[in-house]
Amino acid sequence: MAITRRVAQAPSSPDTGRATLVALLRTRDFRRLLGVRLLSQLSDGVFQASLASYVIFSPERQSSPADIASMMAVLLLPFSVIGPFAGVLLDRWRRRQVLYLGNLTRFGLGLGTAALLLLRAEEWVFLAAALLVTAVNRFILAGLSAALPRVVDADQLVTANALCPTAGTVAAVIGGGTGFVVHQVLPPGPHADAALVTVAAVLYLAAGLAARRMAPELLGPEHHPDRPDLRAALGQAGRALAEGVRHLVRESRPAVRALAAVTAARFLYGVLIVTVLMLSRYTFNQPTDTRGGLATLGTALAFSAVGFFLAAVVSPWCTRRLGLDGWMTACLASAAVFVPALGLSFAVAPIMLAALLLGLVTQATKICADTIVQHEVADEYRGRVFAIYDVLFNVAFVAAGAVTALVLPLDGRSVPVVLAVAAAYAISAIFYARGRAERR
């Protein structure tokens, strides 16, 4: 396919960085969609900070990598199984309504979760409530990605994908950092966690109201009157998802390779996240100093946010010179170098620099993968494919937590783990580069 070669190589894209960015920001519908993403993911960051405080940095408990893996599994794995069904609905429901009503639902669930914390409910009850918030989040994130091509031109997608997901991730990190700062001020305990969840709920409400400003039909999908009703559509979900997979395999091989690469990067990112959590709690601070552990983790997240921002700045420039495939390969290969060079010291300053670089390459890899998938997948399949994309992200993250729990010591210091992560980055870069060469 001609479009495959154009997306993969990007030899002379008209996406010219600053001019394209200015044009995007002058587009009203794009600004509104971006605003919804920023508010949604800002509130996600605050909510996740409350989860981290409650599960990992609680003064009353000694958390382990297994505890973190269990939290990941409870919050993500069930909806990784049902996540593809979200795509079937996104290809039938108005995506604007998904963003509007989904955030209103999270507002109500957030208030309920805060009440559970104040009532000192059992931990499983709290995690069940948090799981419901995460379930709705599957629809929100997949809907945001599927809607983006409806508000930008095709030749603006690289810059749009550099800006939107990256800005959203930075917003989530800012939300998490804000949550950590608030937690440093408030006395640790259920009241502080409940306050953070309430703030997240209010931000979810703001995101829902921001989505309501867009026209109901703006974000698609296209209306097809011959489509079956919702009950029949849900009954046909398995077949519809199989059609989406066949579309990927038969018509979108570059998208398949991109999804494989970004899934591998997500898995390795998860391993390193658990490692930094353990280092922050038990190596860089005294185990009883939960405030210090939260502060160290918040600092690492802030450095990652800088990396996410840099990825948005440099990715359009790099893709014009290296192509999407070339930039993806360079990111994976560079991680194979800096992860051991900085991580094996197990010292604060090198780990913070590694967090910055990891944020850059992880987000740049996602920018490339998002752009390839959006270009290669037809609109009627896009919701399903992005739901599958989301599932791969979650399964990779949960798997990373489970594997890390088996091999990582409590203090997070493990030379074999760091070297294995570096080797996996190198192997991913080699295989992705070989796929690119075979296609040529």
Secondary structure, DSSP 8 states (H G I E B T S, - for coil): -HHHHHHHH-SS-S--THHHHHHHHT-HHHHHHHHHHHHHHHHHHHHHHHHHHHHTS-TT----HHHHHHHHHHHHHHHHHHHHHHHHHHTTS-HHHHHHHHHHHHHHHHHHHHHHHHTT--HHHHHHHHHHHHHHHHHHHHHHHHHGGGTS-GGGHHHHHHHHHHHHHHHHHHHHHHHHHHHHHS-SSHHHHHHHHHHHHHHHHHHHHHHHTS-TTTT-----TTS--HHHHHHTHHHHHHHHHHHHHHH-HHHHHHHHHHHHHHHHHHHHHHHHHHIIIIISS-TT-HHHHHHHHHHHHHHHHHHHHHHHHHHHHHHHHHHHHHHHHHHHHHHHHHHHHHHTT--HHHHHHHHHHHHHHHHHHHHHHHHHHHHHS-HHHHHHHHHHHHHHHHHHHHHHHHHHHHH--TT---HHHHHHHHHHHHHHHHHHHHHHHHH-
